Amino acid sequence: MISQIPLDPVAKQGFLSKPRRPISSLPRQLPHQRLVFEYDGTFVLGDRQLRGDDPHVLHAASVSVVDVARDHSTTIQVPINSSGAHDFTVAIQFRCTVDEPIEVVRAGLTDVTEHLITYIQAYPKLFELGRGYGLHEAHELWTLVHAQVKAYTTVVPCALPGMTVEFAGLNVYAPDEIAQGRRRYETSLHNIQGEHGLRDVKRKLDRDFELDEQDFLQAKGHSANDFTRQEAALDSDHQITEATKIRDLLNSGPGAADGLYVTVRDLSNQQVAERYAALGDREYSAIQRGIQLEHDLQVVQAHARAEVVRAAIAQGLFNETTGKELLATFDEIEPEAEVRDLEGRTYETRAEVTAGDTDDDFFMEEDVRG
């Protein structure tokens, strides 16, 4: 609260000069401070504007700097017993205000901490409050100690000369080594939890990555399968279209297959010309074969009709009337040579045979005509 500085006597400067103490040799006053001079066995409160020739300034043996700020916080620490071998530490805060600077200097209150400890130690019950509590129960003990100290400071206020002292609060701590060990434990626990949390986060990220990768691979597989199916479907459609074209071409008429063969890719001009020439020969041969087959068919038909006529003659059914009727049934497209051969033959005239005169083995006229 205060600090005291001894002052040296001011040396005489001359016979006619008036002695003065340099103001610069005095402590500098801050707004919340006052100077108290010890002069001629008493104490004098200095003014804000000091003069070096003032008697209490010029002849002062010491000067004290007093902090007059209101509600200056001061904390004291006292140990109290616990249920174990270690003691609790009770830190009690007070609000202190200097009301009379001269009284404070006269009482020598350079540090009020010792006076406040003496004041608290005058309450012996405080030091027995922790005997039923372990060091891990400091929080529960705080409630009891706070109530007791507040009651004590209210009933028995702290009386320090020239000052006002009020109780402001307290804290209860385990011993420093216990507190340090607990801090180390809590720090280690926090680190372990942090590492565990990081492992959990990493594990979750890895699991999410694996799931995302699986989803990607599945989607990729589905896409590949869809593409393959679409490609196969397009290929099938293309094959069906091409097969349809080939079928329509083959059904378009004779020589279509050969024409398709000519259109094969990668053929040289010479090869194409040769294939067209071969196709021409094939078409000519086909026409010739068609004419020959038609002629052979007509010849066979003419022979068949001639055989019918011969059979009728052999059965005695052929006469002039019947022959003409048979000849009339021949097609006009029959070979002329066969017709002339049939007409040029001489047949004997036989009596006309009626149906009743013939045996059962002979052809009936209706059968021949039919």
C-alpha positions as CSV (number, residue, x, y, z in Angstrom):
1,M,0.0,0.0,0.0
2,I,2.8,2.4,0.8
3,S,6.5,2.8,0.1
4,Q,8.9,4.8,2.3
5,I,12.0,6.6,1.1
6,P,14.5,8.3,3.4
7,L,15.6,11.9,2.5
8,D,19.0,13.4,2.9
9,P,19.4,16.9,4.5
10,V,19.6,19.8,2.1
11,A,23.0,21.3,2.0
12,K,23.5,25.0,2.5
13,Q,24.2,26.8,-0.8
14,G,25.3,30.3,0.4
15,F,25.1,33.1,3.0
16,L,22.4,35.0,1.2
17,S,20.7,32.2,-0.8
18,K,17.5,30.5,0.5
19,P,17.8,26.7,0.8
20,R,15.4,24.6,-1.4
21,R,14.9,20.9,-1.9
22,P,14.9,20.0,-5.6
23,I,11.4,18.7,-6.4
24,S,13.1,16.3,-8.9
25,S,14.7,14.5,-6.0
26,L,11.2,13.5,-4.7
27,P,9.1,10.5,-5.9
28,R,6.8,11.3,-8.7
29,Q,3.1,11.4,-7.7
30,L,0.7,9.4,-9.9
31,P,-3.0,10.4,-9.8
32,H,-3.9,7.6,-7.4
33,Q,-1.0,8.4,-5.0
34,R,-0.2,10.9,-2.3
35,L,3.1,11.9,-0.6
36,V,3.3,11.9,3.2
37,F,6.4,13.7,4.7
38,E,7.9,12.8,8.1
39,Y,8.8,16.3,9.6
40,D,9.9,17.1,13.1
41,G,8.4,14.0,14.7
42,T,5.1,14.3,12.9
43,F,3.6,13.5,9.5
44,V,2.4,16.0,6.9
45,L,0.3,15.3,3.8
46,G,1.9,17.0,0.8
47,D,0.1,19.1,-1.7
48,R,-0.3,18.2,-5.3
49,Q,1.8,21.3,-6.1
50,L,5.0,21.0,-4.0
51,R,7.5,23.7,-3.3
52,G,11.0,23.0,-2.4
53,D,11.2,25.6,0.3
54,D,8.2,24.3,2.3
55,P,9.4,23.3,5.8
56,H,8.0,19.8,5.6
57,V,9.5,19.3,2.2
58,L,12.9,21.0,3.0
59,H,13.4,19.4,6.4
60,A,11.6,16.0,5.9
61,A,13.5,13.0,7.1
62,S,11.5,10.6,4.8
63,V,8.7,10.6,2.4
64,S,6.1,7.8,1.9
65,V,4.1,7.2,-1.2
66,V,0.6,6.0,-0.3
67,D,-1.8,4.4,-2.8
68,V,-5.2,5.9,-2.2
69,A,-7.0,4.0,-5.0
70,R,-10.4,2.6,-3.9
71,D,-11.0,-1.1,-3.6
72,H,-7.5,-2.2,-4.1
73,S,-7.5,-6.0,-4.4
74,T,-5.3,-8.0,-2.0
75,T,-5.2,-11.8,-1.8
76,I,-3.8,-13.9,1.1
77,Q,-3.3,-17.6,1.2
78,V,-3.6,-19.8,4.3
79,P,-3.4,-23.6,4.6
80,I,-6.2,-25.7,6.3
81,N,-6.2,-29.4,7.2
82,S,-7.7,-32.1,5.0
83,S,-8.6,-35.8,5.7
84,G,-5.2,-36.8,4.3
85,A,-1.6,-35.9,4.7
86,H,-1.8,-32.8,2.5
87,D,-3.5,-29.5,3.3
88,F,-5.9,-27.4,1.3
89,T,-4.9,-23.9,0.4
90,V,-7.5,-21.2,0.9
91,A,-7.0,-18.0,-1.1
92,I,-9.0,-15.1,0.4
93,Q,-9.5,-11.8,-1.5
94,F,-10.0,-8.5,0.2
95,R,-10.9,-5.0,-1.1
96,C,-8.8,-2.4,0.6
97,T,-9.2,1.4,0.5
98,V,-6.9,4.0,2.2
99,D,-9.1,6.6,4.0
100,E,-6.4,8.4,6.0
101,P,-2.9,8.3,4.4
102,I,-1.2,9.8,7.5
103,E,-2.7,7.1,9.8
104,V,-1.6,4.4,7.4
105,V,2.0,5.8,7.4
106,R,2.1,6.2,11.1
107,A,0.9,2.6,11.5
108,G,3.7,1.4,9.2
109,L,1.3,-0.4,6.9
110,T,3.8,-0.8,4.1
111,D,2.2,-4.2,3.2
112,V,-1.2,-5.2,4.5
113,T,-0.8,-8.8,3.6
114,E,0.8,-9.8,6.9
115,H,-1.9,-7.9,8.8
116,L,-4.7,-9.7,6.9
117,I,-3.1,-13.2,7.5
118,T,-3.0,-12.4,11.2
119,Y,-6.6,-11.3,11.1
120,I,-7.7,-14.6,9.5
121,Q,-5.6,-16.7,11.8
122,A,-7.6,-15.3,14.6
123,Y,-10.5,-17.5,13.5
124,P,-9.2,-21.0,14.5
125,K,-12.4,-22.9,13.4
126,L,-11.4,-22.1,9.7
127,F,-8.4,-24.5,9.9
128,E,-10.5,-27.4,11.1
129,L,-13.2,-27.2,8.3
130,G,-11.3,-29.5,5.9
131,R,-10.7,-32.5,8.1
132,G,-13.7,-34.4,6.7
133,Y,-12.8,-33.7,3.0
134,G,-10.3,-35.3,0.7
135,L,-8.2,-33.4,-1.8
136,H,-10.6,-34.3,-4.6
137,E,-13.5,-32.7,-2.7
138,A,-12.2,-29.1,-2.9
139,H,-15.3,-27.9,-4.6
140,E,-17.6,-29.3,-1.9
141,L,-15.3,-27.8,0.8
142,W,-15.5,-24.3,-0.9
143,T,-19.1,-23.9,0.0
144,L,-18.5,-24.5,3.7
145,V,-15.3,-22.3,3.9
146,H,-16.9,-19.4,2.0
147,A,-19.9,-19.3,4.3
148,Q,-17.7,-19.4,7.5
149,V,-15.2,-16.7,6.3
150,K,-18.0,-14.4,5.1
151,A,-19.7,-14.7,8.5
152,Y,-16.5,-14.1,10.3
153,T,-15.5,-11.0,8.3
154,T,-19.1,-9.6,8.8
155,V,-19.2,-10.2,12.6
156,V,-15.5,-9.3,13.2
157,P,-14.5,-6.8,10.6
158,C,-10.8,-6.3,9.9
159,A,-9.7,-3.0,11.6
160,L,-6.5,-1.5,10.1
161,P,-5.6,2.1,10.9
162,G,-6.7,4.5,8.2
163,M,-8.1,1.8,6.0
164,T,-11.4,0.1,5.1
165,V,-11.1,-3.7,4.5
166,E,-13.9,-5.8,3.0
167,F,-14.2,-9.5,2.2
168,A,-14.4,-10.1,-1.6
169,G,-14.3,-13.9,-2.0
170,L,-12.2,-17.0,-1.8
171,N,-11.0,-20.1,-3.6
172,V,-10.0,-23.5,-2.2
173,Y,-7.1,-25.4,-3.9
174,A,-5.4,-28.7,-3.5
175,P,-1.6,-28.5,-2.8
176,D,0.6,-27.4,-5.7
177,E,2.1,-30.8,-6.3
178,I,-1.4,-32.3,-6.3
179,A,-2.7,-29.6,-8.6
180,Q,0.3,-30.0,-10.9
181,G,-0.2,-33.7,-11.0
182,R,-3.9,-33.2,-11.7
183,R,-3.1,-30.8,-14.4
184,R,-0.6,-33.2,-15.9
185,Y,-3.3,-35.9,-15.7
186,E,-5.9,-33.8,-17.3
187,T,-3.5,-32.7,-20.0
188,S,-2.6,-36.3,-20.7
189,L,-6.3,-37.2,-20.7
190,H,-7.1,-34.4,-23.0
191,N,-4.2,-35.4,-25.3
192,I,-5.4,-39.0,-25.3
193,Q,-8.9,-38.0,-25.9
194,G,-7.7,-35.7,-28.7
195,E,-5.7,-38.6,-30.3
196,H,-8.6,-40.9,-29.8
197,G,-10.9,-38.3,-31.4
198,L,-8.4,-37.9,-34.3
199,R,-8.3,-41.7,-34.7
200,D,-12.1,-41.8,-34.7
201,V,-12.2,-39.0,-37.3
202,K,-9.5,-40.7,-39.4
203,R,-11.3,-44.0,-39.1
204,K,-14.6,-42.3,-40.1
205,L,-12.9,-40.6,-43.0
206,D,-11.3,-43.8,-44.1
207,R,-14.7,-45.6,-43.9
208,D,-16.4,-42.9,-45.8
209,F,-13.7,-43.0,-48.4
210,E,-14.1,-46.8,-48.8
211,L,-17.9,-46.5,-49.0
212,D,-17.5,-43.7,-51.6
213,E,-15.0,-45.8,-53.5
214,Q,-17.3,-48.9,-53.5
215,D,-20.2,-46.7,-54.7
216,F,-18.0,-45.4,-57.4
217,L,-16.9,-48.8,-58.5
218,Q,-20.5,-50.1,-58.4
219,A,-21.7,-47.1,-60.5
220,K,-18.8,-47.6,-62.8
221,G,-19.6,-51.3,-63.2
222,H,-23.3,-50.5,-63.8
223,S,-22.3,-47.9,-66.4
224,A,-20.0,-50.4,-68.1
225,N,-22.7,-53.0,-68.1
226,D,-25.2,-50.6,-69.4
227,F,-22.8,-49.5,-72.1
228,T,-22.1,-53.1,-73.0
229,R,-25.8,-53.9,-73.2
230,Q,-26.4,-50.8,-75.3
231,E,-23.5,-51.6,-77.6
232,A,-24.7,-55.2,-77.9
233,A,-28.3,-54.0,-78.6
234,L,-27.0,-51.5,-81.2
235,D,-24.9,-54.2,-82.7
236,S,-27.8,-56.6,-82.8
237,D,-30.0,-53.9,-84.3
238,H,-27.3,-53.2,-86.9
239,Q,-27.0,-57.0,-87.7
240,I,-30.8,-57.3,-87.9
241,T,-30.9,-54.3,-90.2
242,E,-28.1,-55.6,-92.4
243,A,-29.7,-59.1,-92.5
244,T,-33.0,-57.5,-93.5
245,K,-31.3,-55.6,-96.3
246,I,-29.6,-58.7,-97.5
247,R,-32.8,-60.7,-97.3
248,D,-34.7,-58.0,-99.3
249,L,-31.9,-57.9,-101.8
250,L,-31.8,-61.7,-102.2
251,N,-35.6,-61.7,-102.7
252,S,-35.5,-58.9,-105.2
253,G,-34.9,-61.3,-108.2
254,P,-32.4,-63.6,-110.0
255,G,-28.8,-62.6,-109.8
256,A,-29.2,-60.6,-106.5
257,A,-26.8,-62.8,-104.6
258,D,-24.2,-62.4,-107.3
259,G,-24.8,-58.6,-107.3
260,L,-24.3,-58.6,-103.6
261,Y,-21.1,-60.5,-104.0
262,V,-19.8,-57.8,-106.4
263,T,-20.3,-55.2,-103.7
264,V,-17.9,-56.8,-101.3
265,R,-15.4,-54.2,-100.0
266,D,-11.7,-54.0,-100.7
267,L,-12.1,-55.4,-104.3
268,S,-9.9,-53.9,-107.0
269,N,-11.4,-52.5,-110.2
270,Q,-10.1,-55.5,-112.1
271,Q,-11.8,-57.9,-109.6
272,V,-15.1,-56.0,-109.9
273,A,-14.9,-56.1,-113.7
274,E,-14.2,-59.9,-113.6
275,R,-17.1,-60.5,-111.3
276,Y,-19.4,-58.4,-113.5
277,A,-18.3,-60.4,-116.5
278,A,-18.8,-63.7,-114.6
279,L,-22.3,-62.5,-113.7
280,G,-23.1,-61.7,-117.4
281,D,-22.0,-65.3,-118.3
282,R,-24.1,-66.7,-115.5
283,E,-27.1,-64.7,-116.6
284,Y,-26.7,-65.9,-120.2
285,S,-26.3,-69.5,-119.2
286,A,-29.3,-69.2,-116.9
287,I,-31.4,-67.9,-119.8
288,Q,-30.2,-70.7,-122.1
289,R,-31.0,-73.3,-119.4
290,G,-34.4,-71.8,-119.0
291,I,-35.1,-72.0,-122.8
292,Q,-33.8,-75.5,-122.9
293,L,-35.9,-76.6,-119.9
294,E,-39.0,-75.1,-121.4
295,H,-38.2,-76.9,-124.7
296,D,-37.6,-80.2,-122.9
297,L,-40.9,-79.8,-121.0
298,Q,-42.8,-79.3,-124.2
299,V,-41.1,-82.4,-125.8
300,V,-42.0,-84.5,-122.7
301,Q,-45.6,-83.2,-122.9
302,A,-45.8,-84.1,-126.6
303,H,-44.4,-87.6,-126.0
304,A,-46.9,-88.1,-123.2
305,R,-49.8,-87.1,-125.5
306,A,-48.5,-89.3,-128.3
307,E,-48.4,-92.3,-125.9
308,V,-52.0,-91.6,-125.0
309,V,-52.9,-91.7,-128.6
310,R,-50.9,-94.9,-129.2
311,A,-52.7,-96.5,-126.2
312,A,-56.0,-95.6,-127.6
313,I,-55.1,-97.0,-131.0
314,A,-53.9,-100.2,-129.4
315,Q,-57.2,-100.6,-127.7
316,G,-59.1,-100.1,-130.9
317,L,-60.6,-96.9,-129.8
318,F,-58.9,-94.6,-132.3
319,N,-60.9,-93.7,-135.4
320,E,-61.0,-90.5,-137.4
321,T,-63.5,-88.8,-135.1
322,T,-61.6,-89.8,-132.0
323,G,-58.2,-88.9,-133.4
324,K,-59.4,-85.4,-134.3
325,E,-60.8,-85.0,-130.8
326,L,-57.5,-86.2,-129.3
327,L,-55.5,-83.9,-131.6
328,A,-57.7,-81.0,-130.6
329,T,-56.7,-81.5,-126.9
330,F,-53.0,-80.8,-127.7
331,D,-51.7,-77.4,-126.7
332,E,-50.9,-75.0,-129.5
333,I,-47.3,-74.7,-128.1
334,E,-46.5,-78.3,-128.8
335,P,-43.4,-78.8,-131.1
336,E,-44.4,-78.7,-134.7
337,A,-42.3,-81.8,-135.5
338,E,-44.2,-84.0,-133.1
339,V,-47.6,-82.7,-134.4
340,R,-46.5,-83.4,-138.0
341,D,-45.3,-86.8,-137.0
342,L,-48.6,-87.7,-135.5
343,E,-50.7,-86.3,-138.4
344,G,-48.5,-87.9,-141.1
345,R,-49.0,-91.5,-139.9
346,T,-51.5,-93.7,-141.7
347,Y,-54.0,-95.5,-139.5
348,E,-56.3,-98.3,-140.6
349,T,-59.9,-97.6,-140.6
350,R,-61.7,-99.7,-138.1
351,A,-65.3,-100.2,-137.4
352,E,-66.5,-97.8,-134.8
353,V,-66.7,-99.4,-131.5
354,T,-69.4,-98.4,-129.2
355,A,-69.4,-98.7,-125.5
356,G,-71.5,-101.8,-125.4
357,D,-69.4,-103.7,-127.9
358,T,-66.1,-103.4,-126.0
359,D,-64.7,-105.5,-123.3
360,D,-64.3,-104.2,-119.8
361,D,-60.5,-103.9,-120.3
362,F,-60.8,-101.4,-123.1
363,F,-60.7,-97.7,-122.3
364,M,-64.0,-95.9,-122.4
365,E,-64.3,-93.0,-124.8
366,E,-65.0,-90.8,-121.9
367,D,-61.8,-92.0,-120.2
368,V,-59.7,-91.2,-123.2
369,R,-61.2,-87.8,-123.6
370,G,-60.7,-87.2,-120.0
